[in-house]
Amino acid sequence: MTTQPKNPLHGITLKTIVEELSAHYGWEALGEKIKIKCFIEKPSVNSSLTFLRKTPWAREKVEDYYVWTFFKRDGTRK
């Protein structure tokens, strides 16, 4: 098993990321902060996961926003 000490997302699933962001901000605010259709029109965890798994640029935006929201600069949780 490879360790990734500098990667704050190591071991965190995309599902966890979407669930935590939607719980923290709510779908409406999340759609305002990250302007992608799966967060704006009929948002759900499953529809978001389907879209994000197929769309690398959108997944990267969501992952970056998750790190910005929940982690300090040194990679530890806030």
PDB file with one MODEL, atoms N, CA, C and O in Angstrom:
MODEL        1
ATOM      1  N   MET A   1       0.843  -1.193   0.000  1.00  0.00           N
ATOM      2  CA  MET A   1       0.000   0.000   0.000  1.00  0.00           C
ATOM      3  C   MET A   1       0.878   1.242   0.000  1.00  0.00           C
ATOM      4  O   MET A   1       1.818   1.336   0.788  1.00  0.00           O
ATOM      5  N   THR A   2       0.585   2.175  -0.859  1.00  0.00           N
ATOM      6  CA  THR A   2       1.357   3.395  -0.977  1.00  0.00           C
ATOM      7  C   THR A   2       0.790   4.450  -0.032  1.00  0.00           C
ATOM      8  O   THR A   2      -0.422   4.657   0.029  1.00  0.00           O
ATOM      9  N   THR A   3       1.675   5.110   0.697  1.00  0.00           N
ATOM     10  CA  THR A   3       1.215   6.205   1.549  1.00  0.00           C
ATOM     11  C   THR A   3       1.427   7.510   0.810  1.00  0.00           C
ATOM     12  O   THR A   3       2.350   7.640   0.007  1.00  0.00           O
ATOM     13  N   GLN A   4       0.582   8.456   1.082  1.00  0.00           N
ATOM     14  CA  GLN A   4       0.653   9.761   0.439  1.00  0.00           C
ATOM     15  C   GLN A   4       0.536  10.830   1.526  1.00  0.00           C
ATOM     16  O   GLN A   4      -0.516  11.456   1.660  1.00  0.00           O
ATOM     17  N   PRO A   5       1.592  11.045   2.297  1.00  0.00           N
ATOM     18  CA  PRO A   5       1.502  11.962   3.433  1.00  0.00           C
ATOM     19  C   PRO A   5       1.199  13.407   3.053  1.00  0.00           C
ATOM     20  O   PRO A   5       0.675  14.152   3.882  1.00  0.00           O
ATOM     21  N   LYS A   6       1.506  13.821   1.849  1.00  0.00           N
ATOM     22  CA  LYS A   6       1.269  15.206   1.427  1.00  0.00           C
ATOM     23  C   LYS A   6      -0.090  15.406   0.761  1.00  0.00           C
ATOM     24  O   LYS A   6      -0.462  16.533   0.436  1.00  0.00           O
ATOM     25  N   ASN A   7      -0.828  14.322   0.558  1.00  0.00           N
ATOM     26  CA  ASN A   7      -2.118  14.398  -0.121  1.00  0.00           C
ATOM     27  C   ASN A   7      -3.244  14.351   0.904  1.00  0.00           C
ATOM     28  O   ASN A   7      -3.519  13.287   1.459  1.00  0.00           O
ATOM     29  N   PRO A   8      -3.906  15.482   1.169  1.00  0.00           N
ATOM     30  CA  PRO A   8      -4.984  15.482   2.169  1.00  0.00           C
ATOM     31  C   PRO A   8      -6.195  14.643   1.754  1.00  0.00           C
ATOM     32  O   PRO A   8      -7.010  14.279   2.602  1.00  0.00           O
ATOM     33  N   LEU A   9      -6.324  14.332   0.466  1.00  0.00           N
ATOM     34  CA  LEU A   9      -7.462  13.547  -0.001  1.00  0.00           C
ATOM     35  C   LEU A   9      -7.210  12.047   0.041  1.00  0.00           C
ATOM     36  O   LEU A   9      -8.106  11.261  -0.264  1.00  0.00           O
ATOM     37  N   HIS A  10      -6.017  11.648   0.410  1.00  0.00           N
ATOM     38  CA  HIS A  10      -5.705  10.212   0.446  1.00  0.00           C
ATOM     39  C   HIS A  10      -6.649   9.498   1.413  1.00  0.00           C
ATOM     40  O   HIS A  10      -6.749   9.859   2.585  1.00  0.00           O
ATOM     41  N   GLY A  11      -7.333   8.487   0.902  1.00  0.00           N
ATOM     42  CA  GLY A  11      -8.245   7.703   1.724  1.00  0.00           C
ATOM     43  C   GLY A  11      -9.655   8.273   1.829  1.00  0.00           C
ATOM     44  O   GLY A  11     -10.507   7.684   2.494  1.00  0.00           O
ATOM     45  N   ILE A  12      -9.913   9.401   1.189  1.00  0.00           N
ATOM     46  CA  ILE A  12     -11.250  10.010   1.229  1.00  0.00           C
ATOM     47  C   ILE A  12     -11.925   9.759  -0.114  1.00  0.00           C
ATOM     48  O   ILE A  12     -11.398  10.134  -1.162  1.00  0.00           O
ATOM     49  N   THR A  13     -13.085   9.129  -0.077  1.00  0.00           N
ATOM     50  CA  THR A  13     -13.791   8.810  -1.314  1.00  0.00           C
ATOM     51  C   THR A  13     -14.500  10.043  -1.870  1.00  0.00           C
ATOM     52  O   THR A  13     -14.780  11.000  -1.148  1.00  0.00           O
ATOM     53  N   LEU A  14     -14.782   9.994  -3.166  1.00  0.00           N
ATOM     54  CA  LEU A  14     -15.533  11.073  -3.800  1.00  0.00           C
ATOM     55  C   LEU A  14     -16.913  11.203  -3.160  1.00  0.00           C
ATOM     56  O   LEU A  14     -17.426  12.311  -3.004  1.00  0.00           O
ATOM     57  N   LYS A  15     -17.504  10.086  -2.797  1.00  0.00           N
ATOM     58  CA  LYS A  15     -18.822  10.116  -2.139  1.00  0.00           C
ATOM     59  C   LYS A  15     -18.745  10.881  -0.823  1.00  0.00           C
ATOM     60  O   LYS A  15     -19.626  11.685  -0.523  1.00  0.00           O
ATOM     61  N   THR A  16     -17.704  10.638  -0.041  1.00  0.00           N
ATOM     62  CA  THR A  16     -17.528  11.356   1.226  1.00  0.00           C
ATOM     63  C   THR A  16     -17.362  12.849   0.981  1.00  0.00           C
ATOM     64  O   THR A  16     -17.917  13.669   1.713  1.00  0.00           O
ATOM     65  N   ILE A  17     -16.609  13.196  -0.036  1.00  0.00           N
ATOM     66  CA  ILE A  17     -16.385  14.610  -0.373  1.00  0.00           C
ATOM     67  C   ILE A  17     -17.712  15.289  -0.692  1.00  0.00           C
ATOM     68  O   ILE A  17     -18.012  16.357  -0.157  1.00  0.00           O
ATOM     69  N   VAL A  18     -18.503  14.671  -1.560  1.00  0.00           N
ATOM     70  CA  VAL A  18     -19.789  15.263  -1.955  1.00  0.00           C
ATOM     71  C   VAL A  18     -20.736  15.341  -0.757  1.00  0.00           C
ATOM     72  O   VAL A  18     -21.409  16.354  -0.568  1.00  0.00           O
ATOM     73  N   GLU A  19     -20.795  14.287   0.047  1.00  0.00           N
ATOM     74  CA  GLU A  19     -21.687  14.277   1.211  1.00  0.00           C
ATOM     75  C   GLU A  19     -21.284  15.352   2.223  1.00  0.00           C
ATOM     76  O   GLU A  19     -22.146  16.059   2.745  1.00  0.00           O
ATOM     77  N   GLU A  20     -20.002  15.480   2.501  1.00  0.00           N
ATOM     78  CA  GLU A  20     -19.559  16.470   3.486  1.00  0.00           C
ATOM     79  C   GLU A  20     -19.763  17.897   2.981  1.00  0.00           C
ATOM     80  O   GLU A  20     -20.189  18.765   3.743  1.00  0.00           O
ATOM     81  N   LEU A  21     -19.466  18.147   1.712  1.00  0.00           N
ATOM     82  CA  LEU A  21     -19.690  19.492   1.174  1.00  0.00           C
ATOM     83  C   LEU A  21     -21.170  19.853   1.166  1.00  0.00           C
ATOM     84  O   LEU A  21     -21.538  20.969   1.531  1.00  0.00           O
ATOM     85  N   SER A  22     -22.023  18.917   0.752  1.00  0.00           N
ATOM     86  CA  SER A  22     -23.462  19.225   0.705  1.00  0.00           C
ATOM     87  C   SER A  22     -24.025  19.393   2.112  1.00  0.00           C
ATOM     88  O   SER A  22     -24.923  20.209   2.318  1.00  0.00           O
ATOM     89  N   ALA A  23     -23.522  18.645   3.073  1.00  0.00           N
ATOM     90  CA  ALA A  23     -23.978  18.808   4.454  1.00  0.00           C
ATOM     91  C   ALA A  23     -23.491  20.132   5.035  1.00  0.00           C
ATOM     92  O   ALA A  23     -24.220  20.794   5.775  1.00  0.00           O
ATOM     93  N   HIS A  24     -22.289  20.507   4.709  1.00  0.00           N
ATOM     94  CA  HIS A  24     -21.693  21.734   5.253  1.00  0.00           C
ATOM     95  C   HIS A  24     -22.342  22.997   4.662  1.00  0.00           C
ATOM     96  O   HIS A  24     -22.682  23.922   5.399  1.00  0.00           O
ATOM     97  N   TYR A  25     -22.510  23.031   3.346  1.00  0.00           N
ATOM     98  CA  TYR A  25     -23.009  24.230   2.666  1.00  0.00           C
ATOM     99  C   TYR A  25     -24.487  24.166   2.306  1.00  0.00           C
ATOM    100  O   TYR A  25     -25.153  25.199   2.245  1.00  0.00           O
ATOM    101  N   GLY A  26     -25.008  22.966   2.068  1.00  0.00           N
ATOM    102  CA  GLY A  26     -26.346  22.820   1.484  1.00  0.00           C
ATOM    103  C   GLY A  26     -26.206  22.871  -0.030  1.00  0.00           C
ATOM    104  O   GLY A  26     -25.281  23.493  -0.552  1.00  0.00           O
ATOM    105  N   TRP A  27     -27.119  22.221  -0.730  1.00  0.00           N
ATOM    106  CA  TRP A  27     -27.012  22.141  -2.186  1.00  0.00           C
ATOM    107  C   TRP A  27     -27.072  23.509  -2.852  1.00  0.00           C
ATOM    108  O   TRP A  27     -26.322  23.770  -3.793  1.00  0.00           O
ATOM    109  N   GLU A  28     -27.947  24.378  -2.382  1.00  0.00           N
ATOM    110  CA  GLU A  28     -28.103  25.686  -3.032  1.00  0.00           C
ATOM    111  C   GLU A  28     -26.818  26.496  -2.948  1.00  0.00           C
ATOM    112  O   GLU A  28     -26.350  27.023  -3.956  1.00  0.00           O
ATOM    113  N   ALA A  29     -26.249  26.599  -1.761  1.00  0.00           N
ATOM    114  CA  ALA A  29     -25.001  27.358  -1.593  1.00  0.00           C
ATOM    115  C   ALA A  29     -23.853  26.683  -2.334  1.00  0.00           C
ATOM    116  O   ALA A  29     -23.001  27.362  -2.906  1.00  0.00           O
ATOM    117  N   LEU A  30     -23.825  25.359  -2.328  1.00  0.00           N
ATOM    118  CA  LEU A  30     -22.771  24.632  -3.032  1.00  0.00           C
ATOM    119  C   LEU A  30     -22.851  24.913  -4.534  1.00  0.00           C
ATOM    120  O   LEU A  30     -21.824  25.075  -5.193  1.00  0.00           O
ATOM    121  N   GLY A  31     -24.064  24.972  -5.069  1.00  0.00           N
ATOM    122  CA  GLY A  31     -24.261  25.306  -6.477  1.00  0.00           C
ATOM    123  C   GLY A  31     -23.840  26.721  -6.812  1.00  0.00           C
ATOM    124  O   GLY A  31     -23.429  26.994  -7.940  1.00  0.00           O
ATOM    125  N   GLU A  32     -23.936  27.627  -5.845  1.00  0.00           N
ATOM    126  CA  GLU A  32     -23.473  29.000  -6.055  1.00  0.00           C
ATOM    127  C   GLU A  32     -21.952  29.075  -6.020  1.00  0.00           C
ATOM    128  O   GLU A  32     -21.348  29.844  -6.768  1.00  0.00           O
ATOM    129  N   LYS A  33     -21.332  28.280  -5.154  1.00  0.00           N
ATOM    130  CA  LYS A  33     -19.879  28.310  -4.993  1.00  0.00           C
ATOM    131  C   LYS A  33     -19.160  27.543  -6.097  1.00  0.00           C
ATOM    132  O   LYS A  33     -18.116  27.977  -6.583  1.00  0.00           O
ATOM    133  N   ILE A  34     -19.718  26.408  -6.489  1.00  0.00           N
ATOM    134  CA  ILE A  34     -19.155  25.594  -7.567  1.00  0.00           C
ATOM    135  C   ILE A  34     -20.240  25.467  -8.619  1.00  0.00           C
ATOM    136  O   ILE A  34     -21.151  24.650  -8.484  1.00  0.00           O
ATOM    137  N   LYS A  35     -20.147  26.262  -9.651  1.00  0.00           N
ATOM    138  CA  LYS A  35     -21.222  26.356 -10.635  1.00  0.00           C
ATOM    139  C   LYS A  35     -21.165  25.204 -11.642  1.00  0.00           C
ATOM    140  O   LYS A  35     -20.706  25.351 -12.774  1.00  0.00           O
ATOM    141  N   ILE A  36     -21.650  24.053 -11.175  1.00  0.00           N
ATOM    142  CA  ILE A  36     -21.804  22.915 -12.074  1.00  0.00           C
ATOM    143  C   ILE A  36     -23.236  22.402 -11.940  1.00  0.00           C
ATOM    144  O   ILE A  36     -23.824  22.421 -10.859  1.00  0.00           O
ATOM    145  N   LYS A  37     -23.769  21.949 -13.051  1.00  0.00           N
ATOM    146  CA  LYS A  37     -25.187  21.608 -13.157  1.00  0.00           C
ATOM    147  C   LYS A  37     -25.649  20.584 -12.113  1.00  0.00           C
ATOM    148  O   LYS A  37     -26.769  20.676 -11.611  1.00  0.00           O
ATOM    149  N   CYS A  38     -24.793  19.612 -11.786  1.00  0.00           N
ATOM    150  CA  CYS A  38     -25.229  18.559 -10.861  1.00  0.00           C
ATOM    151  C   CYS A  38     -25.467  19.088  -9.448  1.00  0.00           C
ATOM    152  O   CYS A  38     -26.095  18.407  -8.638  1.00  0.00           O
ATOM    153  N   PHE A  39     -24.981  20.285  -9.139  1.00  0.00           N
ATOM    154  CA  PHE A  39     -25.234  20.908  -7.835  1.00  0.00           C
ATOM    155  C   PHE A  39     -26.382  21.916  -7.892  1.00  0.00           C
ATOM    156  O   PHE A  39     -26.855  22.387  -6.857  1.00  0.00           O
ATOM    157  N   ILE A  40     -26.824  22.242  -9.099  1.00  0.00           N
ATOM    158  CA  ILE A  40     -27.837  23.296  -9.265  1.00  0.00           C
ATOM    159  C   ILE A  40     -29.219  22.722  -9.603  1.00  0.00           C
ATOM    160  O   ILE A  40     -30.218  23.114  -9.001  1.00  0.00           O
ATOM    161  N   GLU A  41     -29.273  21.797 -10.563  1.00  0.00           N
ATOM    162  CA  GLU A  41     -30.554  21.248 -11.017  1.00  0.00           C
ATOM    163  C   GLU A  41     -30.778  19.851 -10.446  1.00  0.00           C
ATOM    164  O   GLU A  41     -30.042  18.921 -10.774  1.00  0.00           O
ATOM    165  N   LYS A  42     -31.769  19.704  -9.612  1.00  0.00           N
ATOM    166  CA  LYS A  42     -32.114  18.428  -8.977  1.00  0.00           C
ATOM    167  C   LYS A  42     -30.888  17.728  -8.374  1.00  0.00           C
ATOM    168  O   LYS A  42     -30.586  16.590  -8.731  1.00  0.00           O
ATOM    169  N   PRO A  43     -30.200  18.396  -7.480  1.00  0.00           N
ATOM    170  CA  PRO A  43     -28.970  17.827  -6.934  1.00  0.00           C
ATOM    171  C   PRO A  43     -29.217  16.623  -6.029  1.00  0.00           C
ATOM    172  O   PRO A  43     -30.185  16.574  -5.270  1.00  0.00           O
ATOM    173  N   SER A  44     -28.322  15.673  -6.133  1.00  0.00           N
ATOM    174  CA  SER A  44     -28.314  14.518  -5.239  1.00  0.00           C
ATOM    175  C   SER A  44     -26.898  13.970  -5.223  1.00  0.00           C
ATOM    176  O   SER A  44     -26.094  14.260  -6.109  1.00  0.00           O
ATOM    177  N   VAL A  45     -26.607  13.185  -4.217  1.00  0.00           N
ATOM    178  CA  VAL A  45     -25.276  12.588  -4.127  1.00  0.00           C
ATOM    179  C   VAL A  45     -25.041  11.693  -5.340  1.00  0.00           C
ATOM    180  O   VAL A  45     -23.995  11.792  -5.982  1.00  0.00           O
ATOM    181  N   ASN A  46     -25.989  10.829  -5.661  1.00  0.00           N
ATOM    182  CA  ASN A  46     -25.799   9.888  -6.771  1.00  0.00           C
ATOM    183  C   ASN A  46     -25.616  10.575  -8.118  1.00  0.00           C
ATOM    184  O   ASN A  46     -24.732  10.195  -8.885  1.00  0.00           O
ATOM    185  N   SER A  47     -26.434  11.580  -8.419  1.00  0.00           N
ATOM    186  CA  SER A  47     -26.283  12.263  -9.711  1.00  0.00           C
ATOM    187  C   SER A  47     -24.958  13.026  -9.763  1.00  0.00           C
ATOM    188  O   SER A  47     -24.317  13.097 -10.811  1.00  0.00           O
ATOM    189  N   SER A  48     -24.559  13.585  -8.644  1.00  0.00           N
ATOM    190  CA  SER A  48     -23.288  14.302  -8.595  1.00  0.00           C
ATOM    191  C   SER A  48     -22.118  13.347  -8.808  1.00  0.00           C
ATOM    192  O   SER A  48     -21.184  13.660  -9.546  1.00  0.00           O
ATOM    193  N   LEU A  49     -22.168  12.188  -8.167  1.00  0.00           N
ATOM    194  CA  LEU A  49     -21.094  11.204  -8.325  1.00  0.00           C
ATOM    195  C   LEU A  49     -20.991  10.739  -9.772  1.00  0.00           C
ATOM    196  O   LEU A  49     -19.888  10.617 -10.307  1.00  0.00           O
ATOM    197  N   THR A  50     -22.118  10.480 -10.403  1.00  0.00           N
ATOM    198  CA  THR A  50     -22.125  10.049 -11.801  1.00  0.00           C
ATOM    199  C   THR A  50     -21.445  11.095 -12.681  1.00  0.00           C
ATOM    200  O   THR A  50     -20.592  10.759 -13.502  1.00  0.00           O
ATOM    201  N   PHE A  51     -21.817  12.348 -12.513  1.00  0.00           N
ATOM    202  CA  PHE A  51     -21.239  13.422 -13.320  1.00  0.00           C
ATOM    203  C   PHE A  51     -19.759  13.619 -13.018  1.00  0.00           C
ATOM    204  O   PHE A  51     -18.948  13.710 -13.940  1.00  0.00           O
ATOM    205  N   LEU A  52     -19.398  13.686 -11.745  1.00  0.00           N
ATOM    206  CA  LEU A  52     -18.014  13.969 -11.368  1.00  0.00           C
ATOM    207  C   LEU A  52     -17.053  12.859 -11.776  1.00  0.00           C
ATOM    208  O   LEU A  52     -15.895  13.131 -12.091  1.00  0.00           O
ATOM    209  N   ARG A  53     -17.514  11.629 -11.775  1.00  0.00           N
ATOM    210  CA  ARG A  53     -16.659  10.504 -12.197  1.00  0.00           C
ATOM    211  C   ARG A  53     -16.365  10.548 -13.697  1.00  0.00           C
ATOM    212  O   ARG A  53     -15.349  10.019 -14.147  1.00  0.00           O
ATOM    213  N   LYS A  54     -17.248  11.175 -14.466  1.00  0.00           N
ATOM    214  CA  LYS A  54     -17.072  11.258 -15.918  1.00  0.00           C
ATOM    215  C   LYS A  54     -16.403  12.568 -16.345  1.00  0.00           C
ATOM    216  O   LYS A  54     -16.007  12.705 -17.503  1.00  0.00           O
ATOM    217  N   THR A  55     -16.273  13.522 -15.434  1.00  0.00           N
ATOM    218  CA  THR A  55     -15.846  14.871 -15.807  1.00  0.00           C
ATOM    219  C   THR A  55     -14.664  15.312 -14.937  1.00  0.00           C
ATOM    220  O   THR A  55     -14.860  15.890 -13.868  1.00  0.00           O
ATOM    221  N   PRO A  56     -13.445  15.039 -15.394  1.00  0.00           N
ATOM    222  CA  PRO A  56     -12.256  15.325 -14.577  1.00  0.00           C
ATOM    223  C   PRO A  56     -12.111  16.781 -14.126  1.00  0.00           C
ATOM    224  O   PRO A  56     -11.699  17.029 -12.993  1.00  0.00           O
ATOM    225  N   TRP A  57     -12.444  17.756 -14.994  1.00  0.00           N
ATOM    226  CA  TRP A  57     -12.274  19.157 -14.603  1.00  0.00           C
ATOM    227  C   TRP A  57     -13.223  19.515 -13.455  1.00  0.00           C
ATOM    228  O   TRP A  57     -12.853  20.277 -12.562  1.00  0.00           O
ATOM    229  N   ALA A  58     -14.439  18.973 -13.473  1.00  0.00           N
ATOM    230  CA  ALA A  58     -15.410  19.257 -12.418  1.00  0.00           C
ATOM    231  C   ALA A  58     -15.001  18.564 -11.120  1.00  0.00           C
ATOM    232  O   ALA A  58     -15.118  19.146 -10.042  1.00  0.00           O
ATOM    233  N   ARG A  59     -14.526  17.333 -11.219  1.00  0.00           N
ATOM    234  CA  ARG A  59     -14.063  16.604 -10.035  1.00  0.00           C
ATOM    235  C   ARG A  59     -12.912  17.352  -9.374  1.00  0.00           C
ATOM    236  O   ARG A  59     -12.857  17.460  -8.149  1.00  0.00           O
ATOM    237  N   GLU A  60     -12.005  17.862 -10.180  1.00  0.00           N
ATOM    238  CA  GLU A  60     -10.874  18.613  -9.628  1.00  0.00           C
ATOM    239  C   GLU A  60     -11.347  19.868  -8.887  1.00  0.00           C
ATOM    240  O   GLU A  60     -10.829  20.189  -7.817  1.00  0.00           O
ATOM    241  N   LYS A  61     -12.314  20.567  -9.445  1.00  0.00           N
ATOM    242  CA  LYS A  61     -12.873  21.751  -8.778  1.00  0.00           C
ATOM    243  C   LYS A  61     -13.471  21.386  -7.419  1.00  0.00           C
ATOM    244  O   LYS A  61     -13.250  22.078  -6.425  1.00  0.00           O
ATOM    245  N   VAL A  62     -14.227  20.296  -7.392  1.00  0.00           N
ATOM    246  CA  VAL A  62     -14.887  19.854  -6.159  1.00  0.00           C
ATOM    247  C   VAL A  62     -13.846  19.422  -5.129  1.00  0.00           C
ATOM    248  O   VAL A  62     -13.945  19.789  -3.958  1.00  0.00           O
ATOM    249  N   GLU A  63     -12.856  18.652  -5.553  1.00  0.00           N
ATOM    250  CA  GLU A  63     -11.803  18.217  -4.628  1.00  0.00           C
ATOM    251  C   GLU A  63     -11.017  19.403  -4.078  1.00  0.00           C
ATOM    252  O   GLU A  63     -10.710  19.451  -2.887  1.00  0.00           O
ATOM    253  N   ASP A  64     -10.692  20.360  -4.946  1.00  0.00           N
ATOM    254  CA  ASP A  64      -9.972  21.557  -4.487  1.00  0.00           C
ATOM    255  C   ASP A  64     -10.800  22.346  -3.480  1.00  0.00           C
ATOM    256  O   ASP A  64     -10.270  22.837  -2.483  1.00  0.00           O
ATOM    257  N   TYR A  65     -12.094  22.468  -3.740  1.00  0.00           N
ATOM    258  CA  TYR A  65     -12.956  23.211  -2.819  1.00  0.00           C
ATOM    259  C   TYR A  65     -13.098  22.483  -1.482  1.00  0.00           C
ATOM    260  O   TYR A  65     -13.179  23.114  -0.428  1.00  0.00           O
ATOM    261  N   TYR A  66     -13.127  21.171  -1.535  1.00  0.00           N
ATOM    262  CA  TYR A  66     -13.184  20.361  -0.312  1.00  0.00           C
ATOM    263  C   TYR A  66     -11.929  20.594   0.529  1.00  0.00           C
ATOM    264  O   TYR A  66     -12.023  20.808   1.737  1.00  0.00           O
ATOM    265  N   VAL A  67     -10.772  20.553  -0.099  1.00  0.00           N
ATOM    266  CA  VAL A  67      -9.519  20.793   0.630  1.00  0.00           C
ATOM    267  C   VAL A  67      -9.521  22.205   1.201  1.00  0.00           C
ATOM    268  O   VAL A  67      -9.144  22.399   2.356  1.00  0.00           O
ATOM    269  N   TRP A  68      -9.933  23.183   0.425  1.00  0.00           N
ATOM    270  CA  TRP A  68      -9.968  24.575   0.888  1.00  0.00           C
ATOM    271  C   TRP A  68     -10.910  24.728   2.087  1.00  0.00           C
ATOM    272  O   TRP A  68     -10.628  25.490   3.012  1.00  0.00           O
ATOM    273  N   THR A  69     -12.020  24.005   2.064  1.00  0.00           N
ATOM    274  CA  THR A  69     -13.025  24.110   3.120  1.00  0.00           C
ATOM    275  C   THR A  69     -12.599  23.415   4.408  1.00  0.00           C
ATOM    276  O   THR A  69     -12.781  23.962   5.495  1.00  0.00           O
ATOM    277  N   PHE A  70     -12.042  22.233   4.296  1.00  0.00           N
ATOM    278  CA  PHE A  70     -11.843  21.396   5.476  1.00  0.00           C
ATOM    279  C   PHE A  70     -10.399  21.194   5.932  1.00  0.00           C
ATOM    280  O   PHE A  70     -10.164  20.543   6.950  1.00  0.00           O
ATOM    281  N   PHE A  71      -9.432  21.738   5.198  1.00  0.00           N
ATOM    282  CA  PHE A  71      -8.031  21.504   5.571  1.00  0.00           C
ATOM    283  C   PHE A  71      -7.241  22.797   5.708  1.00  0.00           C
ATOM    284  O   PHE A  71      -7.509  23.786   5.026  1.00  0.00           O
ATOM    285  N   LYS A  72      -6.268  22.768   6.599  1.00  0.00           N
ATOM    286  CA  LYS A  72      -5.331  23.879   6.759  1.00  0.00           C
ATOM    287  C   LYS A  72      -4.280  23.784   5.656  1.00  0.00           C
ATOM    288  O   LYS A  72      -4.230  22.795   4.925  1.00  0.00           O
ATOM    289  N   ARG A  73      -3.454  24.798   5.540  1.00  0.00           N
ATOM    290  CA  ARG A  73      -2.415  24.820   4.511  1.00  0.00           C
ATOM    291  C   ARG A  73      -1.440  23.648   4.636  1.00  0.00           C
ATOM    292  O   ARG A  73      -0.897  23.186   3.632  1.00  0.00           O
ATOM    293  N   ASP A  74      -1.214  23.165   5.858  1.00  0.00           N
ATOM    294  CA  ASP A  74      -0.245  22.073   6.048  1.00  0.00           C
ATOM    295  C   ASP A  74      -0.852  20.696   5.783  1.00  0.00           C
ATOM    296  O   ASP A  74      -0.182  19.681   5.970  1.00  0.00           O
ATOM    297  N   GLY A  75      -2.120  20.652   5.347  1.00  0.00           N
ATOM    298  CA  GLY A  75      -2.753  19.383   4.996  1.00  0.00           C
ATOM    299  C   GLY A  75      -3.500  18.695   6.132  1.00  0.00           C
ATOM    300  O   GLY A  75      -4.047  17.609   5.944  1.00  0.00           O
ATOM    301  N   THR A  76      -3.528  19.315   7.306  1.00  0.00           N
ATOM    302  CA  THR A  76      -4.269  18.720   8.428  1.00  0.00           C
ATOM    303  C   THR A  76      -5.691  19.263   8.438  1.00  0.00           C
ATOM    304  O   THR A  76      -5.955  20.356   7.937  1.00  0.00           O
ATOM    305  N   ARG A  77      -6.602  18.487   9.015  1.00  0.00           N
ATOM    306  CA  ARG A  77      -8.008  18.910   9.086  1.00  0.00           C
ATOM    307  C   ARG A  77      -8.138  20.143   9.967  1.00  0.00           C
ATOM    308  O   ARG A  77      -7.437  20.295  10.968  1.00  0.00           O
ATOM    309  N   LYS A  78      -9.062  21.025   9.565  1.00  0.00           N
ATOM    310  CA  LYS A  78      -9.364  22.217  10.362  1.00  0.00           C
ATOM    311  C   LYS A  78     -10.125  21.818  11.598  1.00  0.00           C
ATOM    312  O   LYS A  78     -10.479  22.674  12.409  1.00  0.00           O
TER     313      LYS A  78
ENDMDL
END
